Amino acid sequence: MLNFNAPPLKNTAAEPVWKVLIYDRFGQDIISPLLSVKELRDMGITLHLLLHSDRDPIPDVPAIYFVMPTEENIDRICQDLRNQLYESYFLNFISAISRSKLEDIASAALAANAVTQVTKVYDQYLNFITLEDDMFVLCHQNKELISYHAINRADIQDTDMEAIMDTIVDSLFCFFVTLGAVPIIRCPRGNAAEMVAVKLDKKLRENLRDARNSLFTGDNMAAGQFSLMWCQKNQRSIESDFQLNRVLMEEGAGAEPSPAGARPKKKNRKMYDLTAADKFWQKHKGSPFPEVAESVQEELDTYRAQEDEVKRLKSIMGLEGEDEGAISMLSDNTAKLTSAVSSLPELLEKKRLIDLHTNVATAVLDHIKSRKLDVYFEYEEKLMSKSTLDKSLLDIISDPDAGTPEDKMRLFIIYYITAQQAPSESDLEQYKTALLDAGCDLSPLNYIKQWKAFTKMAATPANYGNSGVKPMGLFSRVMNTGSQFVMEGVKNLVLKQHNLPVTRILDNLMEMKSNPVTLIIKKLLICFQAIVFVVGGGNYIEYQNLVDYAKFKQGKKVVYGCSELFNASQFIKQLSQLGQK
């Protein structure tokens, strides 16, 4: 698309054609996790602007549009044609544009005498956001419209539910067109997941019926023509502040409070991009925090051993005291500079990444210590694996120094869901009183009570904690005094590796356990891969659990998708909204 919908030239040394990229908020969210500003510049994008921003005419430059085919966007494109903003127009629509809207553009181009300038019009079928090679979400803009809350609210009308399902199906259809694969769909019956599955099946069949115009024939079809899609409705959540591969955090978020009477320290908000080019992130994005902390410390120690080399290289190049950001822009193609040019920027880039992960890990550790999340982690593991608790749940809820009100509510909800027998009314009232005294909002619990009564959900399977146990003392190897991370006062835990419910369901499907129909399907498949899609929202832990599972299944690929990716706080907020109605 960025090369005018033509294959990139093999000769990478060729000068790119300079152009302008115009996108809406949806297009911006799709591009943002995939391409940096530098990468866009390398592809010839001199400017990238929002469609509805104030844009000056650049009459001698071609423009590439990447937008949703909404009424508002079409009107603005027609206005651009009338105003003769650019030399030529390459219109790329995220989802398929309707014939009526296409005619509107044609009429505007004719009226503006710009028909020859509208060079290409494409349906790109890219209405989803790729966060990893094996992970996608449907949208970031207006995600509340297809959220868990939107699907499960009590006052939802049939027309509203149909609109939500159509939105989800349109994105999933785009995903499979891009993948070039026709899915074999499996889903549970009687909920939103089945509605999505039925509508997607219908849309796929309608497209396949027209052999001449099918999007799943010829060059569009991948080598492995079929994949298994497991569609389910969400019931879990996680703790993470991570959106579109960026982490936003406040430095010193968990630091000690300021002395009495002193002005509170101002917290700096910083945003970090975590990309595929960051090798540390790629290696440790699914690692437990103890491993991350230890690895960050090792990287830091290694760099400190190279600091003298950095100073020596700076001295050779006459750059003592220069800004590191400016130095990192030096090119190793500059003839006047020595081999130090290639060594110094590499070392400084390594230092930048170390600082990034040190800051993030330190902020995480601050939260662990200030909220006693290690204690909560231990109790959540024990609740879900039916182990004996060292301390009563009521004592933790009543402890003013342990966690936030939200932490306490989340812990109690896990207890309530996983309990084989619901607490008696008198016990429940006692818990409620303690939760209220701790400052908790009881709305999420109100909804969970209704949900559990409605679904008659069985207790968590007994094999939750029976998978292979990997003993690893939490923070045990980073307690030395020279460490960047001071772990004093943090409990020593044993981390367990186990398959989450989604992974266990997928394993049953992929291993063809007690299902002769699926066994026949498997014999027809050239390349067996699974796409797990979660209606109503998913989370990073489910994704990582599937990634870990796929590592041990040679020749089988798993892709994880969800209508939205939320963290624990966002999910609790949605439960609270549902519980208030």
C-alpha positions as CSV (number, residue, x, y, z in Angstrom):
1,M,0.0,0.0,0.0
2,L,2.8,2.4,0.9
3,N,4.4,1.6,-2.4
4,F,1.3,2.6,-4.4
5,N,-0.1,-0.9,-4.1
6,A,2.8,-2.4,-6.1
7,P,5.5,-4.9,-4.9
8,P,8.5,-3.1,-3.4
9,L,11.5,-2.8,-5.7
10,K,14.2,-5.4,-5.1
11,N,16.9,-2.8,-5.4
12,T,16.7,-1.3,-1.9
13,A,19.2,1.3,-2.8
14,A,16.7,3.0,-5.1
15,E,15.4,6.4,-3.9
16,P,11.8,6.0,-2.7
17,V,9.1,8.2,-4.2
18,W,8.1,10.9,-1.8
19,K,4.5,10.9,-0.8
20,V,2.0,11.9,2.0
21,L,0.1,9.4,4.1
22,I,-3.4,10.5,5.2
23,Y,-5.2,8.3,7.8
24,D,-8.1,8.4,10.2
25,R,-7.9,7.2,13.8
26,F,-8.6,3.6,12.8
27,G,-5.8,3.7,10.3
28,Q,-3.4,5.3,12.7
29,D,-4.0,2.5,15.3
30,I,-3.4,-0.2,12.6
31,I,-0.1,1.3,11.4
32,S,1.2,2.4,14.8
33,P,2.3,-1.0,16.2
34,L,3.8,-2.0,12.8
35,L,5.9,0.9,11.6
36,S,7.9,3.6,13.3
37,V,8.3,7.1,12.0
38,K,11.8,6.2,10.7
39,E,10.4,3.2,8.8
40,L,7.7,5.3,7.3
41,R,10.4,7.8,6.2
42,D,12.4,5.1,4.7
43,M,9.4,4.2,2.6
44,G,9.1,7.7,1.3
45,I,6.4,9.0,3.7
46,T,7.4,12.6,4.2
47,L,4.3,13.6,6.1
48,H,1.6,11.5,7.9
49,L,-1.5,13.4,8.8
50,L,-5.0,12.8,10.2
51,L,-7.7,13.0,7.6
52,H,-9.8,15.5,9.6
53,S,-6.9,17.8,10.6
54,D,-6.2,21.1,8.9
55,R,-4.0,20.2,5.9
56,D,-2.3,22.6,3.5
57,P,-2.3,21.9,-0.2
58,I,0.8,20.1,-1.5
59,P,-0.1,20.0,-5.2
60,D,3.1,18.3,-6.5
61,V,3.0,15.2,-4.2
62,P,0.9,12.0,-4.4
63,A,-1.2,11.2,-1.4
64,I,-2.0,7.7,0.0
65,Y,-5.2,7.5,2.0
66,F,-5.8,4.8,4.6
67,V,-9.3,5.2,6.2
68,M,-12.5,3.5,7.1
69,P,-15.3,4.0,4.5
70,T,-17.5,6.1,6.8
71,E,-19.9,8.8,5.6
72,E,-17.8,11.5,7.4
73,N,-14.5,10.2,5.9
74,I,-16.0,10.0,2.3
75,D,-17.2,13.6,2.6
76,R,-13.8,14.8,3.6
77,I,-12.1,12.9,0.8
78,C,-14.5,14.6,-1.7
79,Q,-13.7,18.0,-0.1
80,D,-9.9,17.2,-0.7
81,L,-10.7,16.5,-4.3
82,R,-12.6,19.8,-4.7
83,N,-9.7,21.7,-3.0
84,Q,-7.1,20.1,-5.3
85,L,-4.8,19.3,-2.3
86,Y,-2.5,16.7,-3.9
87,E,-1.1,15.7,-7.2
88,S,-2.7,12.2,-7.2
89,Y,-4.9,10.2,-4.9
90,F,-4.4,6.5,-3.9
91,L,-7.5,5.6,-1.8
92,N,-7.2,2.6,0.4
93,F,-10.2,1.6,2.5
94,I,-9.7,-0.4,5.7
95,S,-13.0,-2.3,5.1
96,A,-14.9,-2.8,1.8
97,I,-16.5,0.4,0.6
98,S,-20.1,0.3,-0.6
99,R,-21.1,1.0,-4.2
100,S,-23.1,4.1,-3.1
101,K,-20.2,5.7,-1.4
102,L,-17.9,4.8,-4.3
103,E,-20.3,6.6,-6.6
104,D,-20.2,9.7,-4.2
105,I,-16.4,9.8,-4.7
106,A,-16.8,9.4,-8.5
107,S,-19.3,12.3,-8.6
108,A,-17.0,14.5,-6.6
109,A,-14.0,13.7,-8.7
110,L,-16.0,14.4,-11.9
111,A,-17.3,17.7,-10.5
112,A,-13.8,18.8,-9.4
113,N,-12.3,17.7,-12.8
114,A,-10.0,15.3,-10.8
115,V,-11.0,12.0,-12.3
116,T,-7.5,11.3,-13.7
117,Q,-5.9,12.2,-10.3
118,V,-7.8,9.4,-8.5
119,T,-5.2,6.9,-9.5
120,K,-6.3,3.8,-7.5
121,V,-9.1,2.7,-5.2
122,Y,-8.5,-0.4,-3.0
123,D,-10.4,-2.4,-0.4
124,Q,-7.6,-3.5,1.8
125,Y,-9.5,-5.7,4.2
126,L,-7.3,-4.7,7.1
127,N,-9.9,-3.9,9.8
128,F,-7.9,-5.4,12.7
129,I,-4.8,-4.4,14.7
130,T,-1.7,-6.7,14.7
131,L,0.2,-6.5,18.0
132,E,2.4,-9.5,17.4
133,D,3.0,-12.0,14.6
134,D,0.5,-14.3,16.4
135,M,-1.8,-11.8,18.1
136,F,-4.4,-9.4,17.0
137,V,-7.3,-7.2,18.3
138,L,-10.3,-5.9,16.4
139,C,-10.1,-2.2,17.3
140,H,-8.9,0.5,19.6
141,Q,-11.1,3.4,18.6
142,N,-14.7,3.0,19.9
143,K,-13.7,-0.3,21.5
144,E,-16.4,0.2,24.2
145,L,-19.0,-0.4,21.5
146,I,-18.0,-4.1,21.3
147,S,-16.7,-4.5,24.8
148,Y,-17.7,-7.1,27.4
149,H,-20.0,-4.5,29.0
150,A,-21.7,-3.7,25.7
151,I,-22.4,-7.4,24.9
152,N,-23.6,-8.3,28.4
153,R,-25.6,-5.3,29.6
154,A,-29.1,-6.2,30.6
155,D,-30.9,-3.5,28.6
156,I,-29.3,-4.4,25.2
157,Q,-31.7,-4.4,22.3
158,D,-31.7,-7.1,19.5
159,T,-30.7,-4.4,17.0
160,D,-27.8,-3.3,19.1
161,M,-26.5,-6.9,19.5
162,E,-26.8,-7.5,15.7
163,A,-24.8,-4.3,15.1
164,I,-22.1,-5.5,17.6
165,M,-21.9,-8.9,16.0
166,D,-21.7,-7.4,12.5
167,T,-18.8,-5.2,13.6
168,I,-16.9,-8.1,15.0
169,V,-17.6,-10.3,12.0
170,D,-16.5,-7.6,9.5
171,S,-13.1,-7.5,11.3
172,L,-12.7,-11.3,11.5
173,F,-13.6,-11.5,7.8
174,C,-10.8,-9.0,7.0
175,F,-8.4,-11.1,9.2
176,F,-9.1,-14.3,7.2
177,V,-8.8,-12.5,3.9
178,T,-5.4,-11.2,4.9
179,L,-4.4,-14.6,6.2
180,G,-5.6,-16.2,3.0
181,A,-7.3,-19.0,4.9
182,V,-10.8,-20.4,5.2
183,P,-11.4,-21.4,8.8
184,I,-13.1,-24.5,10.2
185,I,-15.1,-22.9,13.0
186,R,-15.8,-24.4,16.4
187,C,-17.6,-22.6,19.2
188,P,-19.7,-23.2,22.3
189,R,-23.5,-23.0,21.8
190,G,-26.0,-20.4,23.1
191,N,-23.9,-17.2,23.5
192,A,-22.3,-14.3,21.7
193,A,-19.5,-16.6,20.4
194,E,-22.1,-18.7,18.5
195,M,-23.7,-15.6,17.0
196,V,-20.3,-14.5,15.7
197,A,-19.5,-18.0,14.3
198,V,-22.8,-18.3,12.4
199,K,-22.5,-14.8,10.9
200,L,-18.9,-15.3,9.9
201,D,-19.7,-18.7,8.4
202,K,-22.4,-17.1,6.3
203,K,-20.2,-14.3,5.1
204,L,-17.4,-16.7,4.1
205,R,-19.8,-19.0,2.2
206,E,-21.2,-16.0,0.3
207,N,-17.8,-14.9,-0.8
208,L,-16.7,-18.5,-1.8
209,R,-19.8,-19.0,-3.8
210,D,-18.7,-16.4,-6.4
211,A,-15.7,-18.1,-7.8
212,R,-14.7,-15.2,-10.1
213,N,-14.7,-12.6,-7.3
214,S,-13.8,-14.7,-4.3
215,L,-11.1,-13.3,-2.0
216,F,-10.0,-16.8,-1.2
217,T,-8.9,-18.0,-4.6
218,G,-5.7,-17.7,-6.6
219,D,-2.9,-15.6,-5.2
220,N,-5.0,-14.6,-2.2
221,M,-4.9,-18.2,-0.8
222,A,-2.2,-19.2,1.5
223,A,-0.3,-22.5,1.2
224,G,-2.2,-24.1,4.1
225,Q,-5.8,-23.4,2.9
226,F,-7.6,-24.2,6.0
227,S,-7.2,-23.4,9.7
228,L,-9.2,-24.2,12.8
229,M,-10.9,-21.2,14.5
230,W,-12.0,-21.6,18.1
231,C,-14.3,-18.8,19.2
232,Q,-15.2,-18.3,22.8
233,K,-16.7,-15.8,25.2
234,N,-14.3,-14.1,27.7
235,Q,-14.4,-14.8,31.4
236,R,-10.9,-13.8,32.6
237,S,-8.6,-10.7,33.0
238,I,-5.1,-9.6,33.8
239,E,-2.9,-6.9,35.4
240,S,-1.1,-4.8,32.8
241,D,-1.0,-1.2,31.5
242,F,-0.2,-1.9,27.8
243,Q,-1.9,-0.5,24.8
244,L,-1.0,-0.8,21.1
245,N,2.5,-2.1,22.1
246,R,3.2,1.0,24.2
247,V,3.5,1.1,28.0
248,L,2.5,4.3,29.8
249,M,3.7,4.6,33.4
250,E,4.3,7.1,36.1
251,E,7.9,7.1,37.4
252,G,8.1,6.5,41.1
253,A,4.4,5.3,41.2
254,G,5.0,3.1,44.2
255,A,7.6,5.1,46.0
256,E,7.4,6.1,49.6
257,P,5.0,9.0,50.4
258,S,6.4,12.5,50.9
259,P,7.1,13.6,54.5
260,A,4.2,15.2,56.3
261,G,3.7,18.8,55.3
262,A,6.0,18.5,52.3
263,R,4.8,19.2,48.8
264,P,4.1,15.9,47.0
265,K,6.7,14.9,44.4
266,K,5.5,15.4,40.8
267,K,5.3,12.1,39.0
268,N,6.6,12.1,35.4
269,R,4.5,10.2,32.9
270,K,6.6,8.3,30.3
271,M,5.7,6.3,27.3
272,Y,7.8,3.5,26.0
273,D,7.5,1.6,22.7
274,L,8.1,-2.1,22.9
275,T,8.8,-3.3,19.4
276,A,10.0,-6.4,17.5
277,A,13.4,-4.7,17.1
278,D,13.8,-4.8,20.9
279,K,15.5,-8.2,21.4
280,F,15.2,-8.0,25.2
281,W,11.4,-7.5,24.9
282,Q,11.1,-10.3,22.3
283,K,12.9,-12.7,24.6
284,H,11.3,-11.8,27.9
285,K,7.8,-10.5,27.1
286,G,6.3,-13.7,28.5
287,S,8.8,-14.3,31.3
288,P,7.8,-14.2,35.0
289,F,8.9,-11.0,36.7
290,P,11.8,-12.7,38.7
291,E,13.4,-13.7,35.4
292,V,12.9,-10.3,33.9
293,A,14.5,-8.5,36.9
294,E,17.4,-10.8,36.9
295,S,18.0,-10.5,33.2
296,V,17.8,-6.7,33.3
297,Q,20.3,-6.7,36.1
298,E,22.7,-8.9,34.0
299,E,22.3,-6.6,31.0
300,L,23.0,-3.6,33.2
301,D,26.1,-5.2,34.7
302,T,27.4,-6.2,31.2
303,Y,27.0,-2.6,30.0
304,R,28.8,-1.1,33.0
305,A,31.7,-3.3,32.1
306,Q,31.7,-1.6,28.7
307,E,31.4,2.0,29.9
308,D,35.2,2.6,29.6
309,E,34.9,1.5,26.0
310,V,32.1,4.0,25.4
311,K,34.2,6.8,26.9
312,R,37.2,5.8,24.8
313,L,35.1,5.8,21.6
314,K,33.7,9.2,22.4
315,S,37.2,10.5,23.0
316,I,38.4,9.2,19.6
317,M,35.5,10.9,17.9
318,G,35.8,14.1,19.8
319,L,32.3,13.8,21.2
320,E,32.8,14.1,24.9
321,G,29.7,15.5,26.6
322,E,27.6,15.3,23.4
323,D,23.9,14.3,23.6
324,E,23.5,10.6,23.2
325,G,20.4,11.0,21.0
326,A,22.4,13.0,18.5
327,I,25.3,10.5,18.6
328,S,23.0,7.6,17.9
329,M,22.0,9.2,14.6
330,L,25.6,8.9,13.3
331,S,25.8,6.8,10.2
332,D,28.5,4.2,9.7
333,N,28.4,5.1,6.0
334,T,30.2,8.4,6.8
335,A,33.6,8.1,5.1
336,K,35.4,10.5,7.5
337,L,34.7,8.5,10.6
338,T,36.5,5.4,11.8
339,S,35.1,2.0,12.9
340,A,34.2,3.7,16.2
341,V,31.1,5.1,14.4
342,S,29.5,1.7,14.1
343,S,30.5,0.6,17.6
344,L,29.4,3.7,19.6
345,P,25.8,4.0,18.4
346,E,25.3,0.3,18.9
347,L,26.5,0.5,22.5
348,L,24.4,3.6,23.2
349,E,21.3,2.0,21.7
350,K,21.9,-1.0,24.0
351,K,22.1,1.4,26.9
352,R,18.9,3.1,25.9
353,L,17.1,-0.2,25.9
354,I,18.6,-1.2,29.2
355,D,17.4,2.1,30.7
356,L,13.9,1.5,29.3
357,H,13.6,-2.0,30.8
358,T,15.2,-0.9,34.1
359,N,12.6,1.9,34.4
360,V,9.7,-0.4,33.6
361,A,10.9,-3.2,35.9
362,T,11.5,-0.7,38.7
363,A,8.0,0.7,38.4
364,V,6.6,-2.9,38.4
365,L,8.6,-3.7,41.5
366,D,7.4,-0.5,43.2
367,H,3.8,-1.7,42.7
368,I,4.6,-5.2,43.9
369,K,6.1,-3.9,47.1
370,S,3.6,-1.0,47.9
371,R,0.5,-3.2,47.2
372,K,1.9,-6.5,48.4
373,L,1.1,-8.1,45.1
374,D,3.3,-11.0,45.9
375,V,0.9,-11.9,48.7
376,Y,-2.1,-11.6,46.3
377,F,-0.3,-13.7,43.7
378,E,0.2,-16.5,46.3
379,Y,-3.4,-16.4,47.4
380,E,-4.8,-16.4,43.9
381,E,-2.7,-19.4,43.0
382,K,-3.9,-21.3,46.1
383,L,-7.5,-20.4,45.5
384,M,-7.5,-21.6,42.0
385,S,-5.6,-24.8,42.8
386,K,-7.7,-25.5,45.9
387,S,-4.7,-25.3,48.2
388,T,-4.9,-24.5,51.9
389,L,-4.6,-20.8,52.8
390,D,-2.0,-19.7,55.4
391,K,-4.1,-16.7,56.4
392,S,-7.9,-16.2,56.1
393,L,-9.2,-14.3,53.2
394,L,-11.0,-11.9,55.6
395,D,-7.7,-11.0,57.2
396,I,-6.2,-10.0,53.9
397,I,-9.2,-7.9,53.0
398,S,-9.1,-6.2,56.4
399,D,-5.3,-5.5,56.2
400,P,-5.0,-1.8,55.4
401,D,-1.4,-2.2,54.2
402,A,-2.2,-5.0,51.7
403,G,-3.3,-3.8,48.3
404,T,-5.7,-1.3,46.9
405,P,-9.5,-1.7,47.2
406,E,-9.5,-3.0,43.6
407,D,-6.9,-5.6,44.5
408,K,-9.1,-6.8,47.4
409,M,-12.2,-6.9,45.2
410,R,-10.4,-8.9,42.5
411,L,-9.1,-11.4,45.0
412,F,-12.6,-11.9,46.4
413,I,-14.1,-12.3,43.0
414,I,-11.6,-15.1,42.2
415,Y,-12.5,-16.8,45.5
416,Y,-16.2,-16.4,44.7
417,I,-15.9,-17.9,41.2
418,T,-13.6,-20.7,42.1
419,A,-15.3,-21.8,45.3
420,Q,-16.9,-25.2,44.9
421,Q,-19.6,-24.1,47.4
422,A,-20.7,-20.5,47.5
423,P,-20.3,-18.8,50.9
424,S,-23.4,-18.7,53.1
425,E,-25.4,-15.5,53.3
426,S,-24.0,-14.7,56.8
427,D,-20.4,-15.3,55.6
428,L,-21.1,-13.2,52.4
429,E,-22.5,-10.3,54.5
430,Q,-19.3,-10.4,56.6
431,Y,-17.1,-10.3,53.5
432,K,-19.2,-7.5,52.1
433,T,-18.8,-5.5,55.3
434,A,-15.0,-6.0,55.2
435,L,-14.9,-5.0,51.5
436,L,-16.9,-1.8,52.1
437,D,-14.7,-0.9,55.1
438,A,-11.7,-1.4,52.8
439,G,-13.2,1.2,50.4
440,C,-14.4,-1.3,47.7
441,D,-17.2,-0.8,45.2
442,L,-19.4,-3.8,45.5
443,S,-21.0,-3.4,42.0
444,P,-18.6,-5.9,40.3
445,L,-19.6,-8.6,42.9
446,N,-23.3,-7.9,42.3
447,Y,-22.8,-8.7,38.6
448,I,-20.6,-11.8,39.3
449,K,-23.3,-13.2,41.6
450,Q,-25.9,-12.9,38.8
451,W,-23.5,-14.2,36.2
452,K,-22.6,-17.3,38.2
453,A,-26.2,-18.0,39.0
454,F,-27.2,-17.7,35.4
455,T,-24.3,-19.8,33.9
456,K,-24.3,-22.3,36.7
457,M,-20.6,-22.4,36.2
458,A,-18.7,-25.4,37.6
459,A,-15.8,-24.8,39.9
460,T,-12.3,-24.5,38.3
461,P,-11.1,-27.9,37.1
462,A,-9.1,-29.8,39.7
463,N,-6.2,-30.1,37.3
464,Y,-5.5,-26.4,37.4
465,G,-2.4,-26.8,39.5
466,N,-1.5,-30.3,38.5
467,S,0.5,-29.5,35.5
468,G,4.3,-29.5,35.6
469,V,5.5,-27.3,38.5
470,K,8.6,-25.3,37.8
471,P,10.1,-24.3,41.2
472,M,11.6,-20.9,41.1
473,G,12.1,-18.7,44.2
474,L,10.7,-15.3,43.5
475,F,13.6,-12.7,43.4
476,S,15.9,-15.2,45.2
477,R,18.9,-14.5,42.9
478,V,18.6,-10.7,42.7
479,M,18.9,-9.9,46.4
480,N,22.6,-9.0,46.4
481,T,23.4,-5.4,47.5
482,G,24.7,-4.4,44.1
483,S,21.4,-5.1,42.4
484,Q,19.3,-2.3,40.9
485,F,16.3,-4.0,42.4
486,V,15.9,-4.1,46.2
487,M,13.7,-7.1,46.9
488,E,13.6,-6.9,50.7
489,G,10.2,-7.6,52.2
490,V,8.9,-9.4,49.1
491,K,7.8,-13.0,49.6
492,N,9.6,-16.0,48.1
493,L,7.1,-17.9,46.0
494,V,7.0,-20.9,43.8
495,L,5.8,-20.2,40.3
496,K,3.6,-22.9,38.7
497,Q,3.2,-23.6,35.0
498,H,-0.2,-24.7,34.0
499,N,-2.6,-24.5,31.1
500,L,-5.5,-22.0,31.4
501,P,-9.0,-23.1,30.4
502,V,-8.7,-21.7,26.8
503,T,-5.5,-23.6,26.3
504,R,-7.0,-26.8,27.6
505,I,-10.0,-26.5,25.3
506,L,-7.7,-25.8,22.3
507,D,-5.5,-28.8,23.2
508,N,-8.6,-31.1,23.1
509,L,-9.4,-29.8,19.7
510,M,-5.9,-29.9,18.2
511,E,-5.1,-33.3,19.6
512,M,-8.4,-34.7,18.3
513,K,-9.3,-36.1,21.7
514,S,-12.6,-38.2,21.5
515,N,-13.9,-36.4,18.4
516,P,-14.0,-38.5,15.2
517,V,-15.4,-35.6,13.2
518,T,-12.4,-33.4,14.0
519,L,-10.1,-36.4,13.2
520,I,-11.5,-36.5,9.7
521,I,-10.9,-32.7,9.4
522,K,-7.3,-33.1,10.5
523,K,-6.6,-35.6,7.7
524,L,-7.7,-33.0,5.2
525,L,-5.4,-30.3,6.5
526,I,-2.0,-29.6,4.9
527,C,-0.9,-27.1,7.5
528,F,-2.7,-27.3,10.8
529,Q,-3.0,-24.0,12.7
530,A,-5.5,-22.6,15.2
531,I,-6.9,-19.2,15.6
532,V,-8.3,-18.6,19.1
533,F,-10.7,-15.7,19.1
534,V,-12.3,-14.3,22.3
535,V,-15.6,-12.5,22.0
536,G,-16.0,-9.7,24.6
537,G,-12.3,-9.1,25.3
538,G,-9.1,-11.1,26.0
539,N,-5.9,-10.6,27.9
540,Y,-2.2,-11.0,27.6
541,I,-1.8,-13.9,30.0
542,E,-4.2,-16.1,27.9
543,Y,-2.2,-15.2,24.8
544,Q,1.2,-16.0,26.5
545,N,-0.2,-19.3,27.9
546,L,-1.1,-20.3,24.3
547,V,2.3,-19.3,23.0
548,D,4.0,-21.4,25.7
549,Y,1.7,-24.3,24.7
550,A,2.5,-24.0,21.0
551,K,6.2,-24.2,21.7
552,F,5.8,-27.8,22.7
553,K,3.5,-28.7,19.7
554,Q,5.8,-29.0,16.7
555,G,4.3,-28.1,13.4
556,K,1.3,-26.4,15.0
557,K,0.8,-22.7,15.0
558,V,-1.6,-20.8,17.3
559,V,-2.8,-17.2,16.7
560,Y,-4.7,-15.4,19.5
561,G,-7.2,-12.7,18.8
562,C,-9.9,-10.8,20.8
563,S,-12.4,-8.0,20.3
564,E,-10.4,-5.9,22.8
565,L,-7.4,-6.5,25.0
566,F,-8.0,-5.2,28.5
567,N,-6.2,-5.3,31.8
568,A,-7.6,-6.2,35.2
569,S,-8.6,-2.6,36.1
570,Q,-10.4,-2.1,32.8
571,F,-12.3,-5.4,33.3
572,I,-13.3,-4.6,36.9
573,K,-14.6,-1.3,35.7
574,Q,-16.8,-3.0,33.1
575,L,-18.1,-5.5,35.8
576,S,-18.8,-2.5,38.0
577,Q,-20.9,-0.9,35.2
578,L,-22.8,-4.1,34.7
579,G,-23.4,-4.5,38.4
580,Q,-24.9,-1.0,38.8
581,K,-27.8,-1.9,36.5
